[in-house]
Amino acid sequence: IPYAVVLPLVIFAIVTFGVSFAMTQYRKMAIAFRAAGAALILLAALAIALEKQFNLGRFGMSSGQGIALVIDGSTSMAVSVDGKTNFERAQAEAARLVETAERGAEFCVILAGPFPVTVLGAPVSDRVKVLSAIEELKPGIGRGRIPAALSAAIVALNQGSCPVKRIILITDGQRIGWEIEHAEKWKFLGDTFSGMTPKPDFVLRKLHGPTHFRNAGVAAIDFSRDAVGVDREVGINVRVENTGGEAVTPSELRLRIGAETLTDRTIGQIEPGSSETIRFTHRFKQAGSHTLVAQLVVKDDLPSDDTCAAAVNVIGNLRVLLIDGAPASRFLERASSFAALAMAPGEATVTGGAAGAPADEHGVDRFLIEPRIVDTMTLKDIGKLDDYDVVVLA
């Protein structure tokens, strides 16, 4: 409907209203002109409404709704319930939502696995493409990180132009993936939701799990410190969780580090919803990347989460340059002395080297940190600082 139709209707309505006021002495004719003006205004309004409706239909935007389908891809979704896995049920429900959605709806698909995978990032309205993406999804091995997946859904929805946004999460509701112990993640997610205008609708679809589900698995592998070196032993914490509905007693926990295997047989009974942390100690002999594999020996309904892997970068040495801004003849009177002793508490540190540290299995004395002390006068002899990992101005 062109503007050349709407504008004349409005102009004629104004003219008829003006004529009606000029003919007040002819009451019937004045009423007729005013009625005609009102009718013309209604026709113009109807034309504008029809124009909007036709354009929205023409460009496939009748609903204007962006939908993020977040499908739980954790290991527990692969459990068979009445002959069918919950992941297959989630796929079927997501496909049904796509097929029955109103015309013009746009979809993005996120798989909430151990690491969220944005299958369809920018929302698309091609339903064949969306259905194909849903059909190709596979569950992962490990927990599904729900907060991270919801953050990915928000990012994907913000790339679309639909005014109405909705997030639909299909999950079996296992507690382990919600990370409720990390309040800061949920606070960040809540702040992100609050900053969106309008706020997206959130729909949670919880699938039913098996009536009797027996499962314990390795949830995580953590280290007692961030910097792991070859200078001393490091604590390795392996967390075992019972995500089933029955108490489980594993027979042992094995931790494989390269060719070496550490075993712990002290694990007792783990109640449903609880966890137990087993601590191993190990000293790495070589610097570089190392892979650790923890395996829980237990009979349960979900063997795929009985194994967990982690990687660690072992540091050979940290080269530290201490630039002393207040040199003195006596070592303990220098500005850098206490920092140097804290890094490598050996006799040779006093004389300017890191030798004299505790010996390793080859009889070589070493520390993780190797400090070198120079004063501001001899700093120019150092040249480039590329040979050092850390430079401290003391």
Backbone hydrogen bonds, N-H to C=O, Kabsch-Sander energy under -0.5 kcal/mol:
donor,donor_aa,acceptor,acceptor_aa,energy
5,V,2,P,-1.7
6,V,2,P,-1.1
7,L,3,Y,-2.7
9,L,5,V,-1.3
10,V,6,V,-1.9
11,I,7,L,-2.6
12,F,8,P,-3.1
13,A,9,L,-1.8
14,I,10,V,-2.2
15,V,11,I,-2.5
16,T,12,F,-2.7
17,F,13,A,-2.2
18,G,14,I,-2.4
19,V,15,V,-2.7
20,S,16,T,-2.1
21,F,17,F,-1.5
22,A,18,G,-1.3
23,M,19,V,-1.0
24,T,21,F,-0.8
26,Y,23,M,-1.4
27,R,25,Q,-0.9
30,A,26,Y,-2.4
31,I,27,R,-2.2
32,A,28,K,-2.2
33,F,29,M,-2.5
34,R,30,A,-2.3
35,A,31,I,-2.4
36,A,32,A,-2.3
37,G,33,F,-2.5
38,A,34,R,-2.5
39,A,35,A,-2.4
40,L,36,A,-2.3
41,I,37,G,-2.2
42,L,38,A,-2.3
43,L,39,A,-2.3
44,A,40,L,-2.2
45,A,41,I,-2.4
46,L,42,L,-2.6
47,A,43,L,-2.4
48,I,44,A,-2.1
49,A,45,A,-2.2
50,L,46,L,-2.7
51,E,47,A,-2.2
52,K,48,I,-2.0
53,Q,49,A,-2.3
54,F,50,L,-2.8
55,N,51,E,-2.2
56,L,52,K,-2.4
57,G,53,Q,-2.3
58,R,54,F,-2.2
59,F,55,N,-2.1
60,G,57,G,-0.9
61,M,56,L,-2.9
63,S,103,R,-1.4
66,G,164,V,-3.4
67,I,65,Q,-0.5
67,I,106,E,-3.3
68,A,166,R,-2.9
69,L,67,I,-0.6
69,L,108,C,-3.0
70,V,68,A,-0.8
70,V,168,I,-2.9
71,I,69,L,-0.6
71,I,110,I,-2.5
72,D,70,V,-0.5
72,D,170,I,-2.6
73,G,112,A,-1.9
75,T,142,G,-2.3
77,M,74,S,-1.2
78,A,75,T,-1.9
79,V,76,S,-1.5
81,V,84,K,-2.7
84,K,81,V,-1.0
86,N,79,V,-1.2
87,F,77,M,-2.2
89,R,85,T,-1.7
90,A,86,N,-2.5
91,Q,87,F,-2.3
92,A,88,E,-2.3
93,E,89,R,-2.5
94,A,90,A,-2.5
95,A,91,Q,-2.5
96,R,92,A,-1.9
97,L,93,E,-2.2
98,V,94,A,-1.8
99,E,95,A,-2.3
100,T,96,R,-2.0
101,A,97,L,-0.6
101,A,98,V,-0.6
105,A,102,E,-1.6
106,E,65,Q,-2.6
107,F,124,V,-2.9
108,C,67,I,-2.0
109,V,120,L,-0.8
110,I,69,L,-2.8
111,L,117,V,-2.9
112,A,71,I,-2.8
112,A,110,I,-0.6
113,G,111,L,-1.7
117,V,111,L,-2.4
118,T,116,P,-0.6
119,V,109,V,-1.4
119,V,117,V,-1.2
120,L,109,V,-1.8
121,G,119,V,-0.5
124,V,107,F,-2.5
127,R,125,S,-1.0
130,V,126,D,-1.9
131,L,127,R,-2.8
132,S,128,V,-2.0
133,A,129,K,-2.0
134,I,130,V,-2.1
135,E,131,L,-2.2
136,E,132,S,-1.4
137,L,134,I,-1.2
140,G,73,G,-3.3
142,G,140,G,-0.6
145,R,113,G,-2.1
145,R,143,R,-0.6
146,I,144,G,-1.2
146,I,177,G,-2.3
149,A,145,R,-1.9
150,L,146,I,-2.5
151,S,147,P,-2.0
152,A,148,A,-2.0
153,A,149,A,-1.9
154,I,150,L,-2.0
155,V,151,S,-2.1
156,A,152,A,-2.1
157,L,153,A,-2.5
158,N,154,I,-2.1
159,Q,156,A,-1.2
160,G,157,L,-1.7
164,V,64,G,-2.0
165,K,163,P,-0.5
166,R,66,G,-2.4
167,I,201,D,-3.0
168,I,68,A,-2.8
169,L,167,I,-0.6
169,L,203,V,-2.8
170,I,70,V,-2.7
170,I,168,I,-0.5
171,T,169,L,-0.6
171,T,205,R,-2.3
177,G,174,Q,-1.0
178,W,175,R,-1.6
179,E,175,R,-0.6
182,H,179,E,-1.7
183,A,181,E,-1.0
185,K,182,H,-0.7
186,W,182,H,-1.1
187,K,183,A,-2.2
188,F,184,E,-2.2
189,L,185,K,-2.1
190,G,186,W,-2.6
191,D,187,K,-2.5
192,T,188,F,-1.9
193,F,189,L,-2.2
194,S,190,G,-2.4
195,G,191,D,-1.4
196,M,193,F,-1.4
201,D,165,K,-2.4
203,V,167,I,-3.1
205,R,169,L,-3.3
205,R,203,V,-0.6
206,K,204,L,-0.6
207,L,171,T,-3.0
207,L,205,R,-0.6
213,F,211,T,-0.6
214,R,212,H,-0.5
215,N,213,F,-0.6
217,G,241,E,-2.3
218,V,305,D,-1.9
219,A,217,G,-0.6
219,A,239,R,-2.9
220,A,239,R,-1.1
222,D,237,N,-2.8
224,S,235,G,-2.5
228,V,226,D,-0.8
228,V,313,N,-0.5
229,G,227,A,-0.6
230,V,315,I,-1.0
234,V,282,H,-2.6
236,I,280,F,-3.5
237,N,222,D,-2.9
237,N,235,G,-0.6
238,V,236,I,-0.6
238,V,278,I,-3.0
239,R,220,A,-2.4
239,R,237,N,-0.6
240,V,238,V,-0.5
240,V,276,E,-3.1
241,E,217,G,-2.5
242,N,274,S,-2.5
243,T,215,N,-0.8
243,T,241,E,-0.8
244,G,215,N,-1.3
245,G,213,F,-3.7
246,E,213,F,-0.7
248,V,270,I,-2.2
251,S,297,V,-2.4
252,E,297,V,-1.0
253,L,264,D,-2.5
254,R,295,Q,-2.9
255,L,262,L,-3.1
256,R,254,R,-0.5
256,R,293,V,-3.1
257,I,255,L,-0.6
257,I,260,E,-3.2
258,G,256,R,-0.5
258,G,291,T,-0.9
260,E,257,I,-2.0
262,L,255,L,-3.1
264,D,253,L,-2.4
270,I,248,V,-3.4
271,E,269,Q,-0.6
273,G,242,N,-2.3
274,S,271,E,-1.9
276,E,240,V,-2.5
278,I,238,V,-2.8
278,I,276,E,-0.5
280,F,236,I,-3.0
280,F,278,I,-0.5
282,H,234,V,-1.9
284,F,282,H,-0.6
288,G,314,V,-2.7
290,H,312,V,-2.6
292,L,310,A,-3.3
293,V,256,R,-2.1
294,A,308,C,-3.1
295,Q,254,R,-3.0
296,L,306,D,-3.1
297,V,252,E,-2.8
297,V,295,Q,-0.5
298,V,296,L,-0.9
300,D,298,V,-0.7
301,D,214,R,-3.7
305,D,302,L,-1.0
306,D,303,P,-1.8
308,C,294,A,-2.3
310,A,292,L,-2.5
312,V,290,H,-2.4
314,V,288,G,-3.2
314,V,312,V,-0.7
315,I,228,V,-3.3
318,L,368,L,-2.9
319,R,317,N,-0.6
320,V,318,L,-0.7
320,V,370,E,-1.7
321,L,390,V,-2.7
322,L,320,V,-0.6
322,L,372,R,-3.5
323,I,321,L,-0.7
323,I,392,V,-3.0
324,D,322,L,-0.8
324,D,374,V,-3.5
325,G,323,I,-0.6
333,E,330,R,-1.1
334,R,331,F,-1.7
335,A,326,A,-0.6
337,S,334,R,-0.6
340,A,336,S,-2.3
341,L,337,S,-2.3
342,A,338,F,-2.1
343,M,339,A,-1.6
344,A,340,A,-2.5
346,G,344,A,-2.6
348,A,355,A,-0.7
349,T,346,G,-0.9
350,V,346,G,-0.5
350,V,347,E,-1.2
351,T,347,E,-0.6
352,G,349,T,-1.2
353,G,348,A,-2.6
357,A,354,A,-0.5
360,D,364,V,-2.1
363,G,360,D,-2.1
365,D,363,G,-0.5
366,R,358,P,-1.8
369,I,343,M,-0.5
370,E,318,L,-2.7
372,R,320,V,-2.1
374,V,322,L,-2.8
376,T,324,D,-1.2
378,T,375,D,-0.5
379,L,375,D,-0.5
381,D,378,T,-1.2
382,I,379,L,-1.7
383,G,379,L,-0.6
388,Y,385,L,-1.7
389,D,319,R,-2.2
390,V,319,R,-2.0
392,V,321,L,-2.9
394,A,323,I,-2.4
394,A,392,V,-0.9
